[in-house]
Amino acid sequence: MSNRATIIGTAGHIDHGKTNLIRALTGVDTDRLKEEKKRGISIELGFTSLTLPSGRTCGVVDVPGHERFIRNMLAGAGGIDLILLVIAADEGVMPQTREHLDIIQLLGVHQGVVALTKVDLVDEEWLELARSDIEDYLADTSLSGAKIVPVSSITGEGMDDLKAEVDRVLADLEMRRRGRFTRLPVDRIFTMEGFGTVVTGTLWGGPLAVGDSVEVEPRGLESRIRALQVHKDSVQEAVPGQRVAVCLHGVHKEQVNRGDWVVRGDTLQPVRKLDVRLQTIRDLHRPVENRMRIRFYLGATEVMGRILLLETEELGPGESGLAQIQLEAPTLAERGDLFVIRSFSPMYTLGGGPVLDVSETRRRRYREEDLGALRLAEEGTLDDRIHEVIRAQGGIGVVDSDLTQQIGQLPEEISEVTTELIESGRLIRVGRNRLIADEAYAGAGRAVEALILEHEKEHRLRFGPQKSELKSRLAKTVHGDVVETWIHEEVERERVFVRGDRVRRSGPGLKLTPPMKELRAKMLGGLESVGYSGPSQRAILTEHKAEKLAPEMLGLILSEGEAIKLPSEIIVHSRFVRELKNELRKFFSKNSEMKIADLKEQIGVSRKQGVPLLEYADQQQWTQRNGDVRVAGPRLMEEETT
């Protein structure tokens, strides 16, 4: 048997003696509320511990039997490992016996012992009849074959036999793992004088230790563990399966509710959509219909929501189907969690099952892509599940840290598999932390290439589109990191060429036709003829308005550095800009300051021409402005690289 701590839980109809039985077994009255003692029924969950003949100590959860308190029963049932089904000999199987057992089966508890209580009230013939009826009822349930132990909480009859049978079953019990992540479903909150707010629950994953930083979800409250108790004993660390009381630092009682979760780390995030396999109970009152409003239970959580049936219009008694539960408030869940749903009003149990996916993907009914993805999530291998989750995101891909919640595995488990998938070529890493499936990467590359070629066709005199333009146009379907990685790889293969921020596919340079070369020569000749008093861009385009390619040709001349646009929108031939730099060097080799009048004398320009020239020189750091004068800039003496 595993060393993991174990929890025994009661189940059964109201007034069948669950609380009295626990008192007889443990010496503890789990009814702590005045109203419970006054009315003689359990309303809230009760907790204690039981030491068995082997010396093993188990936690005990005593749940209410009244149908009005099924919500409270569910809050404690999620952490149960072994069920103690309590059936009174004088009444036999009753409605809440059936509903409790339905719930226990939906939550994956398949081992238990039947305590046939109140045997002091019946004779032997009635006792045998009750035993026979119970065996018949259990024959089609997960407790088929469970031992039925006659007991009396009044006389003490059968108590030793019951403890021995529980001990025997626990010895062979294979513990069910309740998830991979550290989390505690909160089923009780109170204030302890001198300590502060204390929350209790059955630890699903762990461990938790004093001093750990934790969060209360879905509220996002940050806290730290001040103290821990297990079975009223202070401990430094609690392990999965234990009933734990956690003292939270800096959290007020009013800030926490039953159904919240205490978690360690940020690997799980609250969600409102859960993909599930829904199994209805055999004694279903009415079919579960698509879009039916329901009550959703997970751990100690109760949330309203609707059920979206993905492959049928309704589910009848004992039927199963894929579905998405859409909640009205967020909760915490991971793949593999077992849930229960009940009708909104009147309240009765409908069914439950495992959570398959918590990625919050919007599912569509009857769509084979969604159904296939969920079947893979349900039955596929870990590597296939990871690949499918990433493939489904197409050219956007997935940040590897987000896989933890979507896949429902620990980060180290996912990292090992993704490394293998990358090595095999099924996944591509782009940027620092994004993963994309191989076929999606190829498709994204084709989309980028098509845009580049489209741009080259429409703008024959531009080197190519800017990377930023490609990323912007593809933003809805291809992530920018994917675009960047694809371009980098294609450049290395010499199939794509880059100039600055522009990208070209057809070749490393533009190929000009004779008419294009003629237009280029005209424009450059005109600029060279006017020297420093170059025309504006508008004037140039007006002069060549008969040429359709004039705007693009001017753009090409500017992009290739054959002409320069000054701050005043004046365009000058690059030869004069180079001359300007040389003249500035000559001037500052003999002078420390330059006025606009000095520039006029140096190169023969007017004040109107000189102002934009010096502003351009300031931009290039050939000069620096100091009031009304310029001094030599840090880059004046640098040699041109082209």
N, C-alpha and C positions, 0 to 999 in steps of 0.2 A: 504493500500500500504506500501511496505517496505520503511524504511528511507534511504536506500542505494541511493547514487547519481545516476543520470540518464544521459545518452548521447543520443541525437537525431542526426541521420545522414541522409544526403541527398543521393539520388540515382537517376539516370536517364541519358538520352542521352545527348550528347554534345549540347550546345546551346539551351537547354530547360529552361534555366533561374534559375538554382540552386543558383548560387552566388548572382544574383540580388534579388532572393526571400529572402535569408538570410539577405542581406543588408536591405531589406524592413522590415523584422521582427525584426532585432536587431540594425540596425543603423551602423553595422560594415561591411566593405568590407574585405572579407576573402582572396581576391587575393592580396598578398603582394609583389609578384615578379614583376619586370619591364616587363619581357617577358609576364607575364600573362596579365598585363594591356595593353601592346602593341598589343597582339594578340586577346585579348578579350575572352580567354578561361582559365579555371583553369588547372594548371599543377600539382601543389603540393596540399597537404591537407591544408584546411583552418580551423581555430578554433575560436570560440567565445562562448558567453553564451546568453541564452534567458530567460527572466523573464516572466512567464505566468500569466494569470489573477488571479490564486489562490495564487500567491506570490512565487510559486516554481521556483527555478532557475536551469536550465539544461545546460549542456555542449552541444555544437553544433559542429559537424564535417561536413565540406563541402568537398565532394570528387570530383575529376576530372571526367568528363563524356566521354572524348575522349578515344577510345579503346587503344591508345598507352600508356595511363597512368593508365591502370587497376591495375598495380602493386601498384601504389600510392593509388588508391582507396581501394585496399585490406588492405593496411597498416593501414587505418583508420577504416575500416569496422568491424574489430574484436571486437571493444569495444562498438558497437552500441546497444542500448536497444530498440529504437523505430525508425522505418524508415520513413522518409519523402520522398515518391516517387514522383518525379517531372516529370510531363508529359505536354508537350506544347500542347495547344488546337488546334493549327494550323497544327500539325504534327502527334499527337497521339503516339501510342506505336511504338518505333523504336528499332534497334538492341541492342544498349547499355542499353535501358530500360530493355530488356529481360535478358541480361547478368548480369546486376547489380542485378536484382531481383533474378536470379538464385543463385548468390553469397550470397546475403542476406539470402535466405532460407537455403542454406548449412551451414551458420554460426549461424543458430538457431534463427534468428530474425523473429518472427511470428506476430508482432503487428506493425501497422503503419497507416499513413494517406496519401491520395493521394492529392497532390497539382496540380490542373489543371491550369497551368500558361498560360499567354498571352491571356487571354479571351478578352482583349480589341482589339484583332486582328481578331476575328471571330464573326459571327452573332449567334443568338440563335439557329437556326436550325443546324448549324455546331457544336455548343457547345453540343447540345443534342446527335448528332451523335458520337462525340468524347467520351462523357460520356458512351454511350452504348457500344462502342468498348472496352473501358477500363474495364468496368464491365465484359464483356465476357472474356477478357484476364485474369483478376484476378480470375475468377471463379474457376480455377484449381490450384490456388497458395495459399500460406499461408496468403495472404492479401485479400482473398475472403471475401466480405462484408465490407471491409474498406470504410470509408466515402470518397467521392470525393468532394473536396472543390474548387470551381472555384475562382481563384485569379488573380490579375494583379499587378505586381511590379511597374508598371508605374503610375497607377491611385490609387493604394492602395486598390482596391476593394477586399473584402473577407479576408483581413489580420486578422481582429478581429475574424471572424468565424474560420479561420485556427488555430489561437492561442487557441481558446476555445476548438476546437476538439482535438488538441494535449493534452491540459490540461485534458480533459475528459478521453482520452485513458490512459494517464499516471496514472490517479487516480486509475484505475483498473488493472494496469499492474503488473504482477507477475515477479519480477526481476529474471533473469537467473544468477545463480552463475557461475562465470568463474574460477573455480578451488579453491583449498583450501590453496594454498601457496602464500606468498607475492611475487608478481612479477609485473613488469611494462614493457610492450613491447615498445621499443624505436622507435618512428616514426619521431623524429626530433632532431637534435643536433645543438647547436650554442654556441657562447661564449658571455658572458655578462660582460662588463667592470666592474672591481671591485669585481666580483664574481668568474669568471672562466667558466668551461664547464657546460652547462645546457642541460639536455635531457628532452624530453616531451613524454607523452603517456597517455593512459587511464589505470588507475590502476586496474588490474584484481583481485588481492587479496591484503589483507593488514591487518593492516594499515602500512603506512610508516611515520616515525617521524624524525624531525630534530635531528641529532646526531646518528642516526642508522648506524651501520656498514652494508655495502652492498657489493655485487659483481656484476660486469658486465660480464654476460655470453653470448656466450661460451668462452670469452677471458680469464676468470679467473682473471680479474682486481679487486683488493680490493680497497674499497673507503669508504667514510663516507659522509652522507648527511649534507651539510652546510646550505642549506635553501630549503624551499618548497613554491610553489605558486599554488593556485587554482583560476582560473578566474582572474589572475593578482593580487590577494590578497595574501600577505604573511600569511602562516599558520604554526603552529607547528606540525600538523598531517594531513595526507591525508587518505581518506577512499576509499574502492573499488567503482568503478564507476565514480570517479572524473577524469577530465582532470588535470594532474599534471605536473608541471615543477619542476625538481629536479636538484639542484646545487650540483655537485659531487666534493669532495675534492681530489686534487692530480691526476686528470685524465685530459689528454689533449684531445681536440676535435678530433684530428686525430686518437685517440685510440678507438673511439666508432663509430659504424655504425648503420644506420637504420636496424632494425631486431634483434639487440642485446636485452638483457633482463637485467633489474636491479632487483636483487633478494636479499632477506634477509634470511640469514641462508644457510646451505649446504644440505638442504633436497632434492633438485633437482639437477641432474647432466646432462650435455649435452649428447645427444644421436644421433646416426646415423640411428638407426632402430626403426620404430614405427609400431605396429600392429594396423590395423584400420578396420572399416566398411566403405567401399567405396560405395557411392550412386552416380550414374551418372545422369546428367541432362536430361530432357525430349527431348531437341532439340540437342542432341549430334551429332556433324558433322560426326564422325567416331567412331567405337567401341574402347574402351580402351583395349589394348592387353597386354598380359603378357610380362614383361620386357620392357615395353614402357618407354622411357625417358620422364620425366615430370618436371614441375615446381611446387614446394610445397610451400604453403603459410600458415603460422600460426602466428597470431598476426601481427607484421610488418615484419616478416621474409619471404624472398624468397630464397629457396635453390633448386638446381638441384638434381634430383634423378631418381630412377627407381621404377616402381610399380610391385611388385611380386603378381600376383593373385593366391590365395591359393586353390580355389575350382572350377576354371573354366579357360578356355583359353582366354576368352574375355568377356567384359561387354558391352551390347548394351544400347540404350537410356532408361533412367529411371530404369535401373537394379541395383541390389545391391549385394555385395559379400565381403567376408573377404579377406584382403590383407595385405602385409607388404610393407611399403615404406622404401626404402634403399637410404639414402641421401648421397650426395657427400661431405657435410660439416656438422658438428654437430649443433644442435639447442636444445632449451629447450622446453620440453613438459611434460604434465601430463595427466593421464587418464581422459577422458571426454572432452578434448580440441576439438574444431571443426576446421577443416582445409579445404582448397580448393586446388585442383590441376588443372593445365592448361597444355596444350600441349607445348612441347619444341619449335617447330617452324613448321608452323606459330602458333602464340599464340591464343588459345581460351579456354574457360572454359570447363573442362571435368566432374568435379564432386567434391565431398568432403564427409565429414562425421565426426564421432567421433573417437578420439584416444582411443584404448582399452587397450593397454599395451605398456610400455616403458622400458621393462626389457632388450631389445636388444638380446632377444633369437633368435637364427637362426632357422627360420621356413622352413619346407619342404612342398612343394605343395602336396595336396591331402592326407597328412598324418592325419589320424583321431585323433591321440593324439594332434597334434597342433590345428586342427580345434575345437576339444572339449574344449581345454584350452581357446581358444579365445571366444567361445560361453559362457563359464562360466564367463570369464572376462567381457563379454557384459551384461549378464543377471543374474549372480549368486549373492547370498547373500554375505555380507562381510566376514563372517566366512568361507564360502565355497571357496571364491576367495583366501583368505589368505592360507587356507590349500592346495589348488591346486598349488599355486605358490611355496610353500615349497616342496610339494610332487614331483613336476616336477624336482627338483634339486637332488632327490634321496638321496644317502648317504652323499653327500656333505652338504646338508642343506643350510640355508640362515642366514646371520647375520641379526638380527632383525632390525637394523637401515636401512638396504637396502630395507626393505619392504615399506618404506614410498614412494619412487618413483615408485616401481613396482606396488603397489596397488593403489596409488593415493589418499591416505587418510592421515590425520594428524597423527603424532606419537602417540598422546594420544589415538586416536580412534583405532589405530592398537594394542597398548599395552593392551587396555581393552579386545579386542577380543582374542588376543594370550593368555592372562592369562586364559580366559575361556576355550580355546582349550587345554591348558596344563592341566588344572584341569580335563577336561573330558577324557584326555589320547590320544587325536587325534594328539597332538604335544608333542615332547620331547625337553627339553632344555639341551644342552650339552655345556660344557665349560662355559664361562662367558656370551656369547651373541649370541650363534648359536642355531637355531631351526631346527628340522628335523621331518618329518611326521612319525606317528607311524609305518606304514607298511614299510617305508624306514629304520627306525631304526631296526626293526626286521630283515629285509633283510641284513643290514650291520652286525648285530650280527652273522647271519648264515655264512657270508663270513669270519669274523674274526675267528669263531670257526673252520671252515673248514681249514683255513691256519694253525691254531695251531695243529690240529690233523694230517694234512699232514706232518708238521715238525716233530711231535713226531714219526710218522711212518718211516720217512726217517732217522731220527737221534735218534736212540733208547737210546743212552747213554747221551743225553742232556736233561736237565730239560724241555726245551721248547724254542720256538723262543723268541727273544728280542722284546719288545714293539716297538722299533724303526724300526725293520725289518718288523713287521706287518704293521705299518703306511706307510712305504716306498712302500711296495708291493701293498697296497690298495689305494695309494694316489690319483689315477685318479677317483676313484668311492666312496671312503669313507674318510671323513675328519678325521684328527688325533684326534680331540676332541671327535668324535663319538666313535672311537676305545677306547680311554681312559675311557670314561663314561661307555661303555659296560663292559669293563674288571672290573672296580670298582664295578659295580652292581653284576656281576657274582661272584666276590670274596666274597662279602657280603652274597650271597646266598650259598657259599661254593660249587660252581660248577666249579670255576676256581681257580687255585692256583698260587701264585706269589713267586718267589725267586729272590730278587734283581730286575733286569730289565727283567727277563725271566718269561714267562707265560706258565702254563701247564693246560691241560684239563682233562687228564686221572686219575689223583690222586695227592695227596700231595707229593709223592716221586716216585723215579724210582724203578722198580722191576727188579732185576738182575737175569738172569738165572744162573745155576751152572757154565757153561763155562765162563760167564762174571765175576762171582765172582772169579773164578780161575785166570783169566787174571789180574784182579785188584790186587789180592794178590801177583802175580808175580812182577808186576810193583812196588808196594809199598815195597815189600821185597828187590828188587834190590836197590831202593833208600836208604832204611834204612841201607843196608850193606856197602855203600860207604860214609856215613856220610856227612861232609861238602863239600867233593869233588864230588858233584853230577854231573851226566852226562848232556850233552846238550839234548834238545828236539829231535834233529835229531838222536843222538846216541840211545836214548831210542826207537824211532820208527824203527830204523835199527835193533835193537836187537829183536824186536817183529814183524818184517815185515811179518811173516807168518800169523799173526792175522789180519783179515780185520777190526776188531773193535778197533785195537790198537790206532789210532788217536783220536777216540771219547772217548775211555776209559781214555787216558791221559788227554783229555779236562775235563772229569768228575772229575778226581782226583784233577785237578787244581781248577775247579770251586767250589768244595766242601771243598777246603782248606786243603786237605790231603797232598798236596805237594805245594811248592812255587817256582815260577819262579823268579830268581834274575835278576838284570839289564843286566848281561852278557849272558842271555839266559840259564844260568845254573839252573837246577832244583834240589831242595833238599827236603828231607822229612820234613814235618811240625814239627816233633818232634825236629829236630835240630834247626829250627828257634826259637821255644819256648826256647830251651836251650840257644841260642844266647842272647835272651832278658834277661834271668836270669843272665847270665854271665856278661852282660853289667851293670846290676843293682849292682852286687857285686863289679865290678871294680870301678864304679863311687861313690859307698858309701865310698871309701877310697881315690879316686883320682879325680882331676878336669879336667884332659886332658888325651886323649888316642891317641897314635900313632899306626900305623899298626903293628909295632913290638910288642906293648903291647897286641894287640888282638892275635897275634901269640902265645905269651907266655901264655895268659889266656885260649885259647881253643885249641891250638896246630894246627894251620893252617898255610899254606904258605902265602907269600905275594899275590900270584896269586889268592888264595882262599879268602884271607881276604878283598881285594879291593871290589869285588861284595857284600860281606856280609855287609860291612860298608855302601856301597851305598844304599843297601836295608834298612838298619837301618836309614839312613838319610831320605829316602822316608817315612818311618813310623813315623818319628819325635822322634825316640828313641835316636838318636844322632843328633848333628848339626856340620857341618864342619866349622872350623875356621882356614883357611890356611892349614897347613899340619897336624893339630890335630883335634880331635873331642871333643866336650863337651856334657854333658847330654842334651837330648832333652826334650821338654815339655810333651811328652807322654810316657816317659820311665817307669814311676811308675804306669801307668794305668794298671788295671787288665784286663785280657782277658775276653771277654763277652761270648765266646763259649768254 
